[in-house]
Amino acid sequence: MRLILAKKLLAGLWMTVLTSSVTSSFAAADARADTFKSLDSDSADHSCQIVLRQAELKRDSNGQPQTETDASGVTWYVFESTVDVAIAPLSTGTSVYLLYRNSEDPLWHVAPGLTIEGAPKGMQRLSFRIHEGTLPAASGPSALPSSSKKLHIIPFLQTADGRRIFDHNSSLSTSDSLVIDSSNKWSINTPPTLCPSAGRGSGTLRFLGNWTMDQRGLPQPGHSLVVEYDLARLPQCHSSSYNGLPAWQTDASIRFFPNGEEYSASLNSLQNGKMVATPARFEIPAEATHAQVWFKTRGRNCEAVWDSNYGRNYEFSLRADVASSPSWAGQWRLGRSTGQCQSVSQFDSLPEEVTFSEGELKSCKVIEAEVLVPGLTTAVETSPEAIQAQVRWSLDGVTQQPVWLTFAGRSGQNFRYRWTIPSEFLSKYSWRKIEYSFQFSTDGLFWLAAGRSNNRQNGTVHPRTIEYRAVP
C-alpha cells in the first residue's frame, strides 16, 4: 500500500508542477501521452463545485470563425469556454483547468483560465481561450470545421494534494467529456437553472429504530446537516387519519449555539396514500460550534409526543477543521456465511463480474472494499463516523436508493466498509443484473468512487456487476 500511495502522490505532484508552469491564456500541447491518464484519486463532481457554463467556436464581428497559427506554422480554430467554480475549494489552494483534445488525437491538452465577472453566489467565473491542438483550420477564411471533427472538453479542479475533480454536473457530461461538433453548431450551453449557486458540503445524523444514533461525516459550520429518522421511534399518532388518509406529522427541531438559531423541518411526507420517511436538511450557521436536536410527533386528535433524550435533547459538536478527502479505494473481497451475516468469516477476492444462482443468494453474502483517507484512516484513533460510505446500485438498469455501508474494521492504514447483498429484497423480483460501485467522502461534496479497477476516465468509474444465473 505504501508503494501505491507513493506512486499516486508522485503523479499528483507532477501534474501540479506541470500545470503551475502554464501562465498564458492559451494552452500549450503536451507531448507526454501519459501525463493526463486518470489517477486512482480522480473523482466526479455532482455538487456544483465546478460546472461548465458555455463553450463555443470563437467568431469575429462578421460571424466568421477565428483561427490562430502556432509556432510550427499549423493553424487552429479558436474556442472559448466559461466555467464557474465554488469559492470554498479555491481558498484551500485548489486550481482550475480545462482538458481538451480533438477526436483524432489521443493526447489531452491542458489550459488555465482567466478570472472574469458574472459568477453566481458563492462562485468564481473563469474564461478559457484555447487554440493549439483544437481542430486544424480548413482552407478559406470563412470555412467551418469539417462535420467529421469533434472537440472533447472537460473542466476540472486540481487540489493541492494532487487530486483531480472533474465536472459531471450537467446532463451533457454523462460520458467522459463534453463534445463540441457540427451537431450542436459548434456551441454548447448549460441552463442557468443548473447550479444556481455553489453546492454545500453535508454530514448526516441517523436516528435508528433501535434507539441508537449513527453519524456519517463530520458536520461543519457553513455546511448542511441531514437528519434521517426512523418514524417507528414515535408511533403513538400513526393511527390518526382524516378522510381515510394518514393525518400525522413528525418534525425535527434543531438549535445552534452559541447564537441560539432554531429551525424545524418535517420528517415525513404523504406519498401514494402512505406516510414515508423524508430526511430533513438544515443549513449550519458559519459561527456555530455545537447543536441540539429533538423530535416531536403530533396528529389529528392525538397529543404531541416527544423524542428528546429524556428532555436533555441530542447534542453534538461541529468541527471547523477540514478533513482530508479519500485518496484511494479498492481491495475488494467477497464474504460468505451459511448463518448470520454478523459471523462472516470466509472471504475471497471479488472479481469485477460475479454470477450467483438463486440458491447461492439465499445464504448471507457481503461485499467489502477499503478506503484510504490520509490523516484519518492512518491516525491511531479510529473514527469511522468521519467517513460517508455508500453503495450506489441499479437493478436491471433501474437506479435504486443509495445504501449506507457498514464499517467493518481496519486493514493496515485503510478502513474497510461492507455492503450486505439484500437477498430478501432480490428474492421478490425477477432480475438479471446488478451494477454497483462504492463511494466515499468526508464532506458530502467530493466523492471518490470505486468500481472496476481499470476503467476510470476523467472522474467516472464503471460499476462492477452481479448477474443472476437461473438453475433449471
C-alpha positions as CSV (number, residue, x, y, z in Angstrom):
1,M,0.0,0.0,0.0
2,R,2.9,2.4,0.7
3,L,4.2,1.8,-2.8
4,I,0.8,2.5,-4.4
5,L,0.3,5.6,-2.4
6,A,3.7,7.0,-3.2
7,K,3.1,6.4,-6.9
8,K,-0.2,8.3,-6.7
9,L,1.3,11.2,-4.8
10,L,4.1,11.4,-7.3
11,A,1.6,11.5,-10.2
12,G,-0.4,14.2,-8.5
13,L,2.7,16.3,-7.7
14,W,4.0,16.0,-11.3
15,M,0.6,17.2,-12.5
16,T,0.7,20.2,-10.1
17,V,4.2,21.2,-11.2
18,L,3.3,20.9,-14.9
19,T,0.0,22.9,-14.7
20,S,1.6,25.6,-12.4
21,S,4.1,26.3,-15.1
22,V,1.4,27.3,-17.6
23,T,0.8,31.1,-17.2
24,S,-0.6,32.3,-20.5
25,S,-4.3,32.3,-21.5
26,F,-3.5,29.9,-24.3
27,A,-2.9,26.2,-23.8
28,A,0.3,24.5,-25.0
29,A,0.2,21.0,-26.3
30,D,2.0,18.4,-24.2
31,A,3.7,15.5,-25.9
32,R,3.7,13.1,-23.0
33,A,0.8,10.8,-23.7
34,D,0.6,9.5,-20.1
35,T,0.5,12.9,-18.4
36,F,-3.3,13.1,-18.2
37,K,-4.0,9.4,-17.6
38,S,-6.7,9.0,-14.9
39,L,-5.4,8.6,-11.4
40,D,-6.9,6.4,-8.7
41,S,-7.8,9.6,-6.8
42,D,-9.7,11.2,-9.6
43,S,-13.4,11.8,-8.8
44,A,-16.5,13.3,-10.4
45,D,-18.2,16.4,-9.0
46,H,-22.0,16.3,-8.8
47,S,-22.3,19.1,-6.1
48,C,-21.8,22.3,-8.2
49,Q,-18.2,22.8,-7.2
50,I,-17.2,23.2,-10.9
51,V,-19.5,23.5,-13.8
52,L,-19.1,24.4,-17.5
53,R,-21.4,27.1,-18.5
54,Q,-20.6,27.6,-22.2
55,A,-18.1,26.5,-24.8
56,E,-18.1,27.6,-28.5
57,L,-16.2,28.2,-31.6
58,K,-15.0,31.8,-31.4
59,R,-16.2,34.1,-34.2
60,D,-15.3,37.6,-35.2
61,S,-17.7,40.5,-35.6
62,N,-18.7,39.3,-39.0
63,G,-19.6,35.9,-37.8
64,Q,-16.5,34.2,-39.3
65,P,-14.6,31.6,-37.3
66,Q,-11.4,32.8,-35.7
67,T,-8.1,31.0,-36.1
68,E,-4.6,31.2,-34.7
69,T,-1.3,29.9,-36.1
70,D,1.2,28.2,-33.7
71,A,5.0,28.5,-33.7
72,S,5.3,25.5,-36.0
73,G,3.0,27.1,-38.7
74,V,-0.1,25.0,-38.0
75,T,-3.4,27.0,-38.0
76,W,-6.1,26.0,-35.5
77,Y,-9.6,27.1,-34.8
78,V,-10.1,29.2,-31.6
79,F,-12.6,28.1,-28.9
80,E,-13.7,29.8,-25.8
81,S,-15.2,28.3,-22.6
82,T,-16.7,29.7,-19.4
83,V,-16.6,27.8,-16.2
84,D,-18.0,28.6,-12.7
85,V,-16.1,27.3,-9.6
86,A,-17.1,27.3,-6.0
87,I,-15.1,29.8,-3.9
88,A,-14.6,27.5,-1.0
89,P,-12.2,25.0,-2.6
90,L,-10.2,27.8,-4.2
91,S,-9.4,29.1,-0.7
92,T,-7.6,25.8,0.1
93,G,-5.1,26.1,-2.8
94,T,-7.2,24.3,-5.5
95,S,-6.6,25.4,-9.1
96,V,-8.9,25.3,-12.1
97,Y,-8.0,23.9,-15.6
98,L,-9.6,22.7,-18.8
99,L,-8.7,19.5,-20.5
100,Y,-9.4,19.3,-24.3
101,R,-8.5,17.2,-27.3
102,N,-9.7,16.7,-30.8
103,S,-11.2,13.3,-31.7
104,E,-8.3,12.3,-33.9
105,D,-5.7,13.0,-31.2
106,P,-5.2,10.6,-28.2
107,L,-3.4,13.4,-26.3
108,W,-5.2,15.7,-23.9
109,H,-4.1,19.3,-23.6
110,V,-4.4,21.5,-20.5
111,A,-5.4,25.1,-20.3
112,P,-5.5,27.6,-17.4
113,G,-8.3,30.2,-17.2
114,L,-8.6,33.9,-16.5
115,T,-11.0,35.3,-13.9
116,I,-13.9,37.3,-15.2
117,E,-17.1,38.8,-13.8
118,G,-20.6,37.3,-13.7
119,A,-20.4,34.3,-11.4
120,P,-23.5,33.3,-9.3
121,K,-23.4,33.5,-5.5
122,G,-20.5,31.6,-3.8
123,M,-18.7,31.0,-7.1
124,Q,-16.0,32.4,-9.3
125,R,-16.1,32.6,-13.1
126,L,-13.2,31.8,-15.4
127,S,-12.8,32.1,-19.1
128,F,-10.6,29.7,-21.2
129,R,-9.4,30.6,-24.7
130,I,-7.8,27.7,-26.5
131,H,-6.4,27.1,-30.0
132,E,-3.3,25.0,-30.2
133,G,-4.3,21.3,-30.6
134,T,-8.1,22.0,-31.0
135,L,-9.2,21.4,-34.6
136,P,-6.9,22.2,-37.6
137,A,-8.4,25.1,-39.7
138,A,-9.9,24.3,-43.1
139,S,-8.8,26.3,-46.1
140,G,-10.7,29.6,-46.7
141,P,-11.3,32.5,-44.3
142,S,-15.0,31.6,-43.6
143,A,-14.7,27.7,-43.7
144,L,-16.2,25.9,-40.7
145,P,-14.6,22.7,-39.3
146,S,-15.4,19.5,-41.1
147,S,-18.6,17.8,-39.8
148,S,-16.4,14.7,-39.0
149,K,-14.4,16.7,-36.5
150,K,-15.1,16.8,-32.8
151,L,-13.6,18.7,-29.8
152,H,-13.7,17.0,-26.4
153,I,-13.5,19.2,-23.3
154,I,-14.0,18.8,-19.6
155,P,-13.1,21.3,-16.8
156,F,-11.5,20.0,-13.5
157,L,-10.3,21.1,-10.1
158,Q,-6.7,20.3,-9.2
159,T,-6.3,20.1,-5.4
160,A,-3.1,20.9,-3.5
161,D,-2.6,17.2,-2.8
162,G,-2.7,16.1,-6.4
163,R,-6.4,15.0,-6.7
164,R,-8.5,16.0,-9.7
165,I,-12.2,16.5,-9.5
166,F,-14.0,16.6,-12.9
167,D,-17.2,18.4,-13.8
168,H,-20.1,15.9,-14.1
169,N,-22.9,18.3,-13.1
170,S,-24.5,18.6,-16.5
171,S,-26.6,16.0,-18.3
172,L,-24.2,16.7,-21.2
173,S,-21.4,15.2,-19.2
174,T,-22.8,11.7,-18.6
175,S,-19.9,10.4,-20.7
176,D,-16.2,11.1,-20.0
177,S,-16.3,14.6,-21.6
178,L,-18.5,17.1,-23.4
179,V,-18.3,17.3,-27.2
180,I,-18.5,20.4,-29.5
181,D,-19.2,19.5,-33.1
182,S,-21.4,20.3,-36.1
183,S,-24.5,18.6,-34.5
184,N,-24.6,21.4,-31.8
185,K,-23.5,24.1,-34.3
186,W,-20.1,24.3,-32.5
187,S,-21.6,25.6,-29.3
188,I,-22.8,24.1,-26.0
189,N,-24.5,25.8,-23.1
190,T,-25.8,24.6,-19.8
191,P,-29.2,26.0,-18.5
192,P,-28.9,28.8,-15.9
193,T,-31.0,26.7,-13.5
194,L,-28.2,24.2,-13.3
195,C,-26.1,25.0,-10.2
196,P,-27.6,28.4,-9.5
197,S,-25.1,28.7,-6.6
198,A,-22.2,26.7,-5.1
199,G,-23.1,23.4,-3.5
200,R,-22.6,23.0,0.2
201,G,-21.0,20.1,2.0
202,S,-23.0,17.9,4.3
203,G,-22.9,15.5,7.2
204,T,-25.7,13.1,8.2
205,L,-27.1,12.1,11.6
206,R,-29.2,8.9,11.6
207,F,-31.6,8.2,14.4
208,L,-32.3,4.5,14.1
209,G,-35.2,2.3,15.2
210,N,-33.1,0.5,17.9
211,W,-32.7,3.9,19.7
212,T,-29.1,4.4,18.6
213,M,-27.6,7.3,16.7
214,D,-25.4,6.8,13.7
215,Q,-23.2,9.7,12.4
216,R,-21.9,9.8,8.8
217,G,-19.4,12.5,8.0
218,L,-18.3,15.5,10.1
219,P,-21.0,18.3,10.3
220,Q,-19.1,21.6,9.7
221,P,-20.1,25.2,10.1
222,G,-21.2,26.7,6.8
223,H,-22.3,23.2,5.5
224,S,-25.6,21.4,5.7
225,L,-26.8,18.8,8.2
226,V,-29.0,16.0,7.0
227,V,-31.2,14.2,9.7
228,E,-32.6,10.8,8.9
229,Y,-35.2,9.5,11.4
230,D,-36.8,6.1,11.8
231,L,-40.5,7.0,12.2
232,A,-41.1,3.9,14.3
233,R,-39.4,5.7,17.2
234,L,-42.5,7.8,17.7
235,P,-45.5,5.6,16.6
236,Q,-48.1,7.0,19.0
237,C,-50.0,9.2,16.5
238,H,-49.6,6.9,13.4
239,S,-53.3,5.8,13.6
240,S,-54.5,9.4,13.2
241,S,-56.4,9.9,9.9
242,Y,-58.7,12.2,8.0
243,N,-61.0,11.2,5.2
244,G,-59.2,7.8,5.0
245,L,-55.7,9.3,4.7
246,P,-53.0,9.5,7.4
247,A,-53.1,12.8,9.3
248,W,-50.0,13.0,11.4
249,Q,-46.5,14.5,11.2
250,T,-43.1,14.1,12.8
251,D,-40.8,17.1,13.0
252,A,-37.1,17.6,13.7
253,S,-36.1,20.7,15.6
254,I,-32.5,22.0,15.9
255,R,-30.9,24.7,17.9
256,F,-27.4,26.0,17.0
257,F,-25.0,27.5,19.6
258,P,-23.7,30.0,20.6
259,N,-26.2,32.3,18.9
260,G,-29.3,30.1,19.5
261,E,-30.7,29.9,16.0
262,E,-33.6,27.4,15.9
263,Y,-35.2,25.7,13.0
264,S,-37.8,22.9,12.4
265,A,-38.5,20.6,9.4
266,S,-40.8,17.7,8.7
267,L,-39.5,14.2,8.6
268,N,-42.4,12.5,6.7
269,S,-44.5,13.1,3.6
270,L,-47.6,11.6,2.1
271,Q,-46.8,9.5,-1.0
272,N,-49.4,7.3,-2.7
273,G,-51.6,7.4,0.3
274,K,-48.9,6.4,2.7
275,M,-46.6,8.2,5.1
276,V,-42.9,7.7,4.2
277,A,-39.8,8.9,6.0
278,T,-38.2,12.1,4.4
279,P,-34.8,13.3,5.6
280,A,-34.6,16.9,6.9
281,R,-31.9,19.2,5.8
282,F,-30.6,22.2,7.9
283,E,-28.1,24.8,7.0
284,I,-25.4,25.2,9.7
285,P,-24.6,28.8,10.6
286,A,-20.9,29.7,10.0
287,E,-20.4,30.7,13.6
288,A,-22.0,27.5,15.1
289,T,-19.8,25.4,17.4
290,H,-22.4,22.8,18.6
291,A,-26.1,22.0,18.3
292,Q,-29.0,20.2,19.8
293,V,-31.8,18.3,18.0
294,W,-35.1,16.8,19.2
295,F,-38.2,15.3,17.7
296,K,-42.0,15.6,18.0
297,T,-44.9,13.7,16.6
298,R,-48.5,15.1,16.5
299,G,-51.6,14.1,14.8
300,R,-55.4,14.7,14.4
301,N,-57.0,14.0,17.8
302,C,-53.6,12.9,19.1
303,E,-51.5,14.7,21.7
304,A,-47.9,15.6,20.8
305,V,-45.2,13.0,21.8
306,W,-41.5,13.9,22.1
307,D,-38.2,12.2,21.5
308,S,-35.8,14.4,23.3
309,N,-33.3,12.2,25.1
310,Y,-35.4,12.4,28.3
311,G,-35.6,16.2,28.0
312,R,-31.9,16.7,27.5
313,N,-32.0,16.8,23.7
314,Y,-29.4,15.1,21.5
315,E,-26.3,17.2,21.5
316,F,-23.4,17.0,19.1
317,S,-20.4,19.2,18.2
318,L,-19.4,20.8,14.9
319,R,-15.9,20.6,13.5
320,A,-14.4,23.7,11.9
321,D,-11.3,22.0,10.6
322,V,-11.5,20.3,7.2
323,A,-10.8,16.6,6.9
324,S,-8.8,15.2,4.0
325,S,-10.7,13.7,1.1
326,P,-10.4,10.0,0.3
327,S,-7.4,9.4,-2.0
328,W,-7.8,5.7,-2.8
329,A,-10.3,2.9,-2.6
330,G,-10.2,-0.8,-3.7
331,Q,-9.0,-4.2,-2.4
332,W,-12.4,-5.8,-3.0
333,R,-13.4,-9.1,-1.4
334,L,-16.5,-11.3,-1.1
335,G,-17.6,-12.7,2.3
336,R,-19.9,-15.7,2.7
337,S,-21.7,-17.2,5.6
338,T,-24.3,-20.0,6.0
339,G,-25.6,-18.4,9.2
340,Q,-25.9,-14.8,10.3
341,C,-24.1,-12.1,8.4
342,Q,-22.5,-10.9,11.6
343,S,-20.5,-14.1,11.7
344,V,-19.0,-13.8,8.2
345,S,-15.5,-15.4,8.4
346,Q,-14.8,-16.8,4.9
347,F,-13.5,-14.2,2.4
348,D,-12.3,-14.5,-1.2
349,S,-11.1,-11.9,-3.7
350,L,-14.0,-10.4,-5.7
351,P,-13.9,-10.4,-9.5
352,E,-15.3,-7.4,-11.3
353,E,-18.1,-9.6,-12.7
354,V,-19.6,-12.3,-10.5
355,T,-22.6,-14.7,-11.0
356,F,-24.9,-16.1,-8.3
357,S,-27.6,-18.7,-8.5
358,E,-30.9,-18.4,-6.5
359,G,-29.6,-21.0,-4.0
360,E,-26.3,-19.1,-3.5
361,L,-28.2,-15.8,-2.8
362,K,-30.2,-17.5,0.0
363,S,-27.1,-17.5,2.2
364,C,-25.5,-14.4,3.5
365,K,-23.1,-12.7,1.2
366,V,-21.3,-9.4,1.8
367,I,-19.0,-7.2,-0.4
368,E,-16.2,-5.2,1.2
369,A,-13.7,-2.6,0.0
370,E,-11.1,-0.5,1.6
371,V,-10.6,3.3,1.6
372,L,-7.6,5.4,2.4
373,V,-8.0,8.9,3.8
374,P,-4.6,10.5,4.7
375,G,-4.6,11.7,8.3
376,L,-7.8,9.9,9.1
377,T,-7.6,6.2,8.4
378,T,-3.8,6.5,9.1
379,A,-4.4,8.0,12.6
380,V,-4.0,6.0,15.8
381,E,-7.6,6.8,16.8
382,T,-10.3,5.0,14.8
383,S,-13.0,7.5,13.7
384,P,-15.2,5.7,11.1
385,E,-18.0,8.2,11.7
386,A,-15.9,10.8,9.8
387,I,-16.3,8.9,6.5
388,Q,-19.5,8.8,4.5
389,A,-19.5,5.5,2.7
390,Q,-22.3,4.3,0.3
391,V,-23.1,1.8,-2.3
392,R,-24.8,3.2,-5.5
393,W,-26.5,0.4,-7.4
394,S,-29.1,-0.4,-10.1
395,L,-31.2,-3.4,-10.7
396,D,-31.6,-4.2,-14.4
397,G,-30.8,-0.6,-15.2
398,V,-33.3,0.9,-12.7
399,T,-31.4,3.1,-10.2
400,Q,-32.0,2.2,-6.5
401,Q,-31.6,4.4,-3.4
402,P,-28.0,4.6,-2.2
403,V,-27.4,2.4,0.8
404,W,-25.0,3.3,3.7
405,L,-22.1,0.9,4.1
406,T,-21.2,-0.6,7.4
407,F,-17.8,-0.1,9.0
408,A,-16.1,-3.5,9.1
409,G,-12.8,-2.5,10.8
410,R,-9.2,-1.5,10.0
411,S,-7.0,-3.1,7.4
412,G,-3.5,-1.6,7.8
413,Q,-3.8,2.1,7.1
414,N,-7.2,1.7,5.5
415,F,-10.7,1.4,6.7
416,R,-12.9,-1.4,5.4
417,Y,-16.6,-1.0,4.6
418,R,-19.3,-3.6,4.0
419,W,-22.4,-4.0,1.8
420,T,-24.7,-6.9,2.7
421,I,-26.3,-8.0,-0.5
422,P,-30.1,-7.6,0.0
423,S,-31.1,-11.2,-0.7
424,E,-34.6,-10.9,0.8
425,F,-35.3,-7.9,-1.4
426,L,-33.9,-9.5,-4.5
427,S,-36.0,-12.7,-4.0
428,K,-39.2,-10.6,-4.6
429,Y,-38.2,-9.8,-8.2
430,S,-37.2,-11.4,-11.4
431,W,-33.9,-9.8,-12.3
432,R,-30.8,-10.5,-14.3
433,K,-28.1,-7.9,-13.5
434,I,-27.0,-5.6,-10.6
435,E,-24.5,-2.9,-11.3
436,Y,-22.8,-1.3,-8.2
437,S,-20.0,0.9,-7.1
438,F,-18.9,2.2,-3.7
439,Q,-18.3,5.9,-3.0
440,F,-16.6,7.6,-0.1
441,S,-16.5,11.2,1.2
442,T,-15.6,13.2,4.3
443,D,-17.6,16.4,3.4
444,G,-20.5,15.2,1.3
445,L,-19.1,17.2,-1.7
446,F,-16.2,15.3,-3.1
447,W,-16.9,11.6,-3.5
448,L,-14.3,9.1,-4.5
449,A,-15.9,6.2,-6.4
450,A,-14.6,2.7,-6.6
451,G,-15.8,0.2,-9.1
452,R,-13.9,-1.6,-11.9
453,S,-10.2,-1.3,-11.2
454,N,-9.0,-0.1,-14.6
455,N,-12.0,1.8,-16.1
456,R,-11.7,5.3,-14.6
457,Q,-12.0,8.0,-17.2
458,N,-12.0,11.7,-16.2
459,G,-13.6,11.1,-12.8
460,T,-16.1,8.5,-13.9
461,V,-15.9,4.9,-12.7
462,H,-17.5,1.9,-14.4
463,P,-19.5,-0.2,-12.0
464,R,-18.9,-3.8,-11.0
465,T,-21.7,-6.4,-11.8
466,I,-23.6,-9.2,-10.2
467,E,-25.5,-11.5,-12.6
468,Y,-28.3,-13.9,-11.7
469,R,-27.9,-17.4,-13.0
470,A,-31.1,-19.3,-13.4
471,V,-30.9,-23.0,-12.4
472,P,-33.2,-25.3,-14.5
